Amino acid sequence: MKSNRHLRLSLFTVPEVSIGRAPLTPQNSQFDPRRVKYVEGMVAYLNGLYENLRKSYSPPDALSRLEKLLAQLPYSELVKIDSSGEPCVTEIPSARDRIAFNKDRLRINFLDGLHRRSESPGIPTGRYTPEIAHIISKLAQGVSEEALSQMLKKCDVDLSPVMEGLRNLELIEAIDPAVQIVPQGLLEGEKDRLTWLGHAGVLFQTSRSSVCVDPFLRPHIQWTEMDVKSSFSDTFGDRFFFDPYGPQLAQLSPAQLPPLDAVFVTHQDIDHCNLGVLMMLPEDIPIVVPDCHPDHMWEVDLSALIRSLLGRRRKVIRLKHGETITIGDIRATAFPFHAEMPSSLTTAWNCYLFETDTTAVACAADAALTDESVDFLIKRLRGKRTPLVLCARLIHSGEKSPGFRDETDTLFNFTRLWAWYVPIWDLFQPVEESGISEIRFRKLSRATNLRFYLPYASGTAPWFRIVDVKDPLHIPIANLSADDLLVLSEKLQAIPRGPSLFPSKFGQPFPLT
């Protein structure tokens, strides 16, 4: 090998952390024996019930009754029924991986947008995950073959065959380090500017500083004929957000982000705190996370998780509600995140208000902007001419919805922790709807200089619409439709001196002053 050659992870790949057969999610990022006991108890109960049913009914009828009952049980997807064997009910092969943290079963997979095979290539990393994450971080930025060779020699695991395999798959490629891969528009600009990165990801930049919130960037994709037919249509709202729109649309890899001064994470869900994306970023970038309460088992201690899996080199900063941190010329304040848990379970999750002397940006992610949230923003911004950009989910009527509203086939399957720790009745008590009610939106608009509204955190990117469930890139996130945006536009037009829709397209910085 030539020592002066440089290598980099291909833009067609992004690492993904898993535990055995299951993606790393809040559900399995911490261990709690209650989850294991629940599954064991469910299996034992169902097998006992089946034996009793067989005493009173024919085998087919007994099986039918068992299946009907199983469909009503929480986490029934963790077990399977097979009447041909004993016992009849058993755990599915990935059940333990999905509900309990096991450091020995940690694995780093490489999402492959180039070949689109049914399974991602990966490395069983186990307890060596931080070491290997360090190498991946360096490789994501570009590193000489000589430097990579030295890092591999110091690693306690022989990764040479793995690296060679990734090179053969074209997921590690030779590069010219002098060639700039960061879009020029993200590297220049004197004014405060905001860039939408897809889903709930935004990039806020000034002439001095750059911060990124909830980056969930997917690998570049080699689109298939089926993808083109299913992912691109005039009925999808993302056709308004991408230029060009179609198979040649612009994408950004984590390696294409500009130099960052900090990354902010709102909450623990994998489409907001994605360890694979964070792994690719330089290790000296501070990561700001909510100040989790250790006694709240329904919350993940993100600081501990990031340090445990990505290594002690990572600087993680906990930010409490009401606290402000200064990053260059940007002041970032955390305020409460409501609505993704039943009302009986409080969290330390964060929304963020970013301020400079001339602009303000509020990022609410999946939260509901409650009276408390709106009053906080008004108190901070009332009387100022500072233009405000609100990044939030859709404007709605103000109606509340049940506390447990996940569907079994969504991205969030196996991510929720609340069902283990809250009485069943509480799961169905009304909670605030994510987004902001029209009444609160109008109030915020009257009391502040609300200039732009970015409806986000709803997918709204074709790579979230891949339909093949066997494709590792398949992530079923609901996307905004063209009709959604039409209705939203009409609501904004009806507000006197109200804000405009955020006018910029994906990956294009928009000056705020």
N, C-alpha and C positions, 0 to 999 in steps of 0.2 A: 504493500500500500504506500502511496505517496503521502508523506507527512504534511505536505502543504495543501492538500485537498481539504475542502470543507464539506461537511454533511449537515443536513437539516431534515427534520421530520417533514414529510410531504404535506402540502396544504390540503391533500385529500384524506388526511387522518387527524383524529383527535382522540387522546386516550380516554378511557372510561374505567372507573373503578367498580369492581364487583366482588361479591362474596360467593365463591363457588359458582353456581348457576344463576344467581340473581344479582341484578344491578344494586349497587350500594345506594340505599335510600334512608330516610330518617328511621324507618321501621327496623332496619337491621344494622344501623350504625352505632347502636349501643345495646348492651345485653341486659335483659330483664328476665329472670326465670319464670315470671308469671305468664309470659307469652308461650314458652315451651310447655308449661304445665297445662295451659288452656288447650293446646293442640293435642297433647297426650290424652287429656281428659275427654276431648271431643271424640277421638278415635275409640277410646274404651267405651264411652257411653253409646255410640252408634253401633258398635259391634254387639254390645249387650242387648240393645233394643232390637237389633235384627234377629238375634236368637229368640227373643220373646215373640216377635212378630211371626216367626216361622212356626211357632206352636199353635197359632190361631188362624193363619192364612196360608194359601199356597205360596210356593217360592216366588213366582212372578209377582203376585199381589203384595207379598211382604217387601220385595225389592222396590216396587213402585211406591209404597208408603214411605219407605226409608228415603228414597230419592226426593220425595216431596218435602219431608222434614228437613233434609240436608240443605235444600235450597233456601230455607228460611234462617239458617244459622249464620251468625257473623263468622267471617273467614272460612266459609265452607270450601273456598277454592284451594285451601291448603291440603285437602284430603281427596281421595278418589274411592269409588266403589267398584269392586270386581267380584261378582257373585260366583265366579269359577274357582276361587281360591279361599284359603283360610289364613288370616282373618279376611272378612269381606271388605272392611274399610281400612285403608292404610294412608299414611302421609304421602303426598306427592314427593318425588325425588328432591325437589328444591325447597321443600317447606321450611327446614331449619335455616337454610341460607337466607330466606326471605324475612325471617322474624328475629333472628338473633345474631349479634356480632360475633364473628369468629376470625381472629387475626390470622390464624394459620391458613384459612381458606381465601385470603385476599388475593385478588388477581387484577392485573392491569390489562385491559383489552384495547385494541386499536381499531376504532371505527374506520371502516374502509369504504370511502365514497367513490373509489376508483373502480374496484372490481365487483362490489355489491354482492359478495357471497353470503350464504345464509348464516354463517357464524363469523364472528370477528376473530382475527388472530390475537393472541394474548400471551402474557407471561404470568405463571403462578408465582406471585411475589411474597405472599405470606408475611412473615415478620420483617422481611427485608424491603417492604414497600417504600419506606422513606428513602433508602439508598437509591432505589431504582427511580423513584420520583425525581430525585436530584439529577440523575443522568438525563431523564426525559426533559426536564426543564432546560438544561443546557443544550440538549439536542434540538429542542423546539426553536431556540434562538439562533442556532447555527454554531458549529464547533469544528475545529480542525480534526482530521483523522488522528493525529498524534495525541491531541488533548483527550479525545474520546477513548483512545487506547489506554491512556494512563488512568482515566476514571474507571474503566472496566477492570483493570488490573487491581485497583484498590477495593473493588466491590467484593463482598463476601460470597457472591453468587456468580457462576460463570455464565455471562450473558452473550458471549461471542456468537454461539449458534443462533440465538434469538435475533441479534442485530443483523446477522447475515441473512436470516430469513426475511426480516422486514425490508432489507435492501433488495432482495430478490422479488418481493412483492411491490417494489417501487414506493413503499411507504417511508423509506429513508432515501434521500436523493442527494447527489453531488450538486453543489451550488457554487456560484460566484459571490462571495460575501460582499462585494462592492455593489451588487445589484439590489436596489431598494425594493422591498415587497410591500411596505406600508404605503397605502394610497397617499399621494402628495397632498391632497386636500386635508388629510388628518394631521399633517406635519406643519402646516403653515396657517397663519391667521393671527391677527392682533386683537380682535374683539372676542368677547364672551360668545361661545357658540355651543350648540347642542346637536348631537348626532344620535339618531335612532339606530340601534344595532340588531333589531329584531326581538320579538317577544317583549320581555321586560328589561332588556338591556339598553342602557343609554350611556353616552360618553359626553361629559361636560368639560369644556376646555376654556381656558383664558389665555392671555398672552404669556402667562408664567406657569400655569398648572393644568394638569389633566387628571380627572377622576372618572372611574367607570363603575356602573352600578349593575349588579346581577347579570354579568356576561354569560350567555348561554349560546355559544357559537358552535355550529355544526361544521363538519368537514366539507370541503368542496365536493360536489356530487357529479358523477358521470350519469346523466339522466338517461333512463331507459325509455323505450317507446311507450310502455304502460304508464310510467311516471308523467310523461308529457301530456298524455290524454287525461290523466286524473288530477294533476297538480296545477294546471294552468287553465284558467277559464275567465271569461268576463263576469261571471257571477261572484268571483272571489275579490274581497276588498283589497288584497295585497297588490292587485294590478295598479292601484293608485299609488303604491308606496315604493315600487321598484322601477328602475330605469337602467337597462331595458327589462321588460317583463317577458319571461319565457325561458327556455333552456339556457340562454346566454346571460341570465341575470347575474348581477354582481353579488358575490358572497365574500364574507370576511372570515378568515381563520383567526384563532387567538394570536397566532404569530404575526398577523397583520395589524394588530392594534398599535397605536403610537406609544412612545414612552409614557408610562403612567406614574403618577405620584401616589395613588392609592386606589384600591378596589373596595367597594362597599357591597355588603350582602344584606338583604332585607330579612330573609328567613330561611328555613332549613330545607325546603323542597328542592329537588334535584334540578329543576328548571330555573332556579335562582341561585342556589349554592351548588355549583357543578364542580366537583373536585378535579375532573379531567381537564376542564378549561383552566382552573386555577393552577394546576400542575404545570401547564405550558408557560405560564408567565414567569418572568424573572423572580428569583427568590427574595430579592430585596424590596419588593413592592409590599407595603403594608396592606393587610386585609382587615377591614373594619367589619365587625359582626355584632349582633345583639348580645347583650349581657345576660346570658341564660341563667336561670335559677337552678342550682344543682338538685334541689328537692322536687322539681317538676319533671317527672319521668316522661311526660308527653312532649317535652322540649329536648332538642339535641344541643349539647354543649359544643357549638361549632368551633370555638377556640381550641378546645381539647382535641376534637376530631381532626381539624386541619393540621395541627402540630403532630398528632400521632401518625397520620398517613402521609403528609407531605414533608415532614421533617422539622426539627427544631430551628432550622435556619429561617423559617417563615416568621415574620413579625405579624402577630395577630393582635388587634386592638378591640377590646370590648367597649361598646358605647351604650350607655343607659339612656332611657327616655329623658329628654330635657337637656342632656349633655351636648356640648359643642366641641368639635375638634377642628383645628385650623390646618388646612393642607395648602401651603403656599399662600395664595390670595383668595382661597375658597374656604368659607366657613360652613361646616356641615353639622346640622343638629338632628338628633334622632327624636321622633315622636311616635306615639303608640300605633301599633298595627293591630287592627281588629278584624274579626269576622271569619277567619278560616278555622277557628276552633269553636266548639260549643261555648256559649256564654259562661258556663260554669268553670271553664278552664282558661285561666289567664295566661298570657305569654309575654315574654320580653322582646318579641319580634319588633323590628324597626321599619318605619317609614323614614325618609330623609328629606330635609330641606337644605338645599345648597344655596348659599348667598355670596355675592360679591358686592362691591360698592355700587354696581350698576345693574345687576340682574339677580333673579332668583328662580330656582327650579325645584319643584316638589315631586318626589318619586314615591308613589304609594304602592307599587307592585300589585298584589292581589288583595290588598286591604280594602276595607270599607272606610270611606272618609266620614266619620261620625261627627256629631256636634262638637265633641272634644277636639277632633282633628281640625275641623274648619275654624273653630275659635282660636286654636293655636296659630294657624297661618295668618288669620286676620290680626291677631295681637302683634305678631312679628312684622307684618307688612303694612298695617293700616297707616294711612297718611303718607306713605312713601310712593314716589313715582316709579319705583323699581318695577320693571315688567316681570310678571310671573308666568312661568310655564308649568302647567299642571299635567303630570304624567300619571294616569290612572285608568282603571277599567271603565266600562261604559256608564253613561248617565242613565239612571233608572227612575222608576216611579216612587221609590221609597219603601216598597213593601219588603217585609222580612221573609226569610226562607228557613226551612228546617236546618238544625245544626249539623246533621249528617246528610250530606248530599253527594257523596262520591259514587261513581258508577264503577262496576267491577272491571271494565275494559279500558279505563282511562290511564293516563300517565301516572296518576296518583295512586293506583292500586299498589298496595303494600307500602305506602308512604305514611299513612296516617297513624298516629300513635294514640289518639284520644279514646278509641273504643275500648282499650284495655283499662282505662283509668276513670271513666265517668259512668254514672248510672245510666242504664239503657234509656230511661225516660228523658234524661237531659239531652240525648242525641237528637231528639225531635222537637226541642224547644226552639222557638224562632230566634234567629240571629240576623244581624245586619247583612244586607246584600253587598257583595264586593262592588267597588266602584263608588259612585257618589249620586245621591238623589238629586233630582232637578231643583228642589227647593234649596238645598244646601249649595248647589252649584251657583244658583242665582245670588244667594247671599254672599258667597265668596267673590263673585264677580263684582257685586256692588261695592264691597268693602276694600278690595285690593285692585291693583292694576293687572288683573288677570288678562294677559295678552294672547296666549296660545294654550290650546288643549291638545295633548297627544293621547289618543285612546290606544292603550297598549296592554301588554301582559295577556293577550288572547291569541298567541301564536302568530298569525298574520305573516307567514312566510311559507313559501311552497315546500321547503324541506321539512316542515312539520306535517305535511299532508301526504307522505308516502304511504300507499295503501297496503303494501305487502307486509303482513304481520311477521313473516319470517325474515324480513330484512332488518338487520341490527339498527338501521337508521330510522325504522318506524317508531314514531312517537305520536300517539293520537292526541294532539292538542287542538281544541276548537279554534277555528280561524274566523276573523271578521269577514262578513260578506259585503258585497257592494250595497245591498239593501240596508245593512247595519249602518254603513257610513252615510247613506242618503238620509235616513231617519235622524242620525246624529247631527248632520249638517243643518237640517230643518230646525232642530231644537236650538242650535246655536244662533241661527238667524233670527229666532223669535225673542232672543234676549237683548234688550236695549243696551247698546254699547258693550255687548258681550265679546268674548274672545273668538278668535278664528281657530280652525283646525290647524295644527302644526303643519306648516306648508312643505317641509323638506321631505325628501325620499330617503330610503334606506342607505346608510353609509355616507350620506352627504351632509357635511356640517352646515348648520343654519345659524347665521349671526343673529344674536338676540337684541342688539342695540343698533 
